[in-house]
Every structure is written in C-alpha cells, then in structure tokens.
Amino acid sequence: MKLKRKVQVKNSLGLHTRPATLIVKLLQNSNSDVHFTHKKQTINAKSILSILTLAAAKKSSITITIEGEDAEETMENLVQAFESQFGE
C-alpha cells in the first residue's frame, strides 16, 4: 500500500533536532518506507540527519509518502505528531 499526504510544519522553530528525533523514534518500529519531500528534495524520514537537511521552517509544506504493510498506521501517527507540534 502506498499513501501520500501533505502536512504543515507548525513548530515555531521548524523541523529542528527535537522534532526530528521524535519522528525517527516514531518510525523505528515501522516496516514501511517513509519519505518526506520539501522544495523538490526527497529524503528518508527514518534518518535524523536527512530530516535536518530539509531545513523546513515554520509553515513549510511537507509531503509524506509511505509505502508498506503498516502504511496507514504509520501515516496516522506521523500526521498526529505534526498536528500536535511534536509536543512542543
């Protein structure tokens, strides 16, 4: 199964180290391939360094692409994390 969804970065500091760490932890047990696309750059969302290279500031739009057996659950968890500003 392949899913795609756009989310917006709501954190005042954008996708900095703390939210990037939370994303990687969230995806640790996922069996799906997860990619973020921002400004024509697509990265592996399971890599903290890759997430940081996106340099996604507040109000940036990110497209999440997930492919795999637990894609729906993984997408739900990720979207919820973005919506809650990663607990900040």
N, C-alpha and C positions, 0 to 999 in steps of 0.2 A: 504494500500500500504506500502511495506517495501523497503527502499533504503539503500545501503551501499556504502561508498566511502572513499578512503584514502586521507588524506591531510598531508602536512608537515608544521611543526611549523617554521615560517620564522623570528619571532621576535628574536632579539639578546639576550634577557633575558628569552626566552621561554614563557610558559603559566603562567605568574605571575599574580598578583592581577588585574591589569588594563584590560588585555585581558579577564580574567575570568569573570570580572564584565560585560564587553561588551557582552560576549557570553550569560550570564544569562539574560541580558536585551533584547537581540535579541530573545531569546526563550520564553520570558514572555507571549507573546500572541499566541504562537504556541499550537495547540491542539494535536500535535503528541508527542510520547515518543521519546526522543533523548538520545542516549548513546554514549560515547567515549570509545574506547579501546586503551590502550597503554601498551606494555610489559605485556600482559596477564591479565591486570587489566581493568575491565569494570565499568564505573561509570555513574550516572545520570548527564547529561550535564546541567540540569537546577539548579544544586546545586554548588554554588561558592566554597564551601569547598571541594566537591568531585573533582572538576576540579583541584584545587590546590594540592590535594593529588596525582595526576598523576605525578607531578614533571617533566613535559615534557619540556626538554631543546630545544634549537635551533636545527633544523634539525631532530627533533623527528618525527616519523610517527604515525599518529593517525587515527584510523578507526572510521568514523562516521556512526552510524546506526540509522535510523529514521523510525518509524512506526506510521502511522496515516493518517488522511484525508488531511492534508496540508503538507505532507512529501516532495513533490517536491519543493515547495516554500521555506520551511524551509531549505532544503539542499542547494538550490541555495544561500540563504542569508548567511549561515554558510561558505560555500566554498569561497564566495566573501570576507567575513571577514578575513578568514585565508590568502587568496591571497594578500589582501591589508595590511597585518600585523597589523590589528586592528587599522589602522590609525596612527601607530607609525612612 
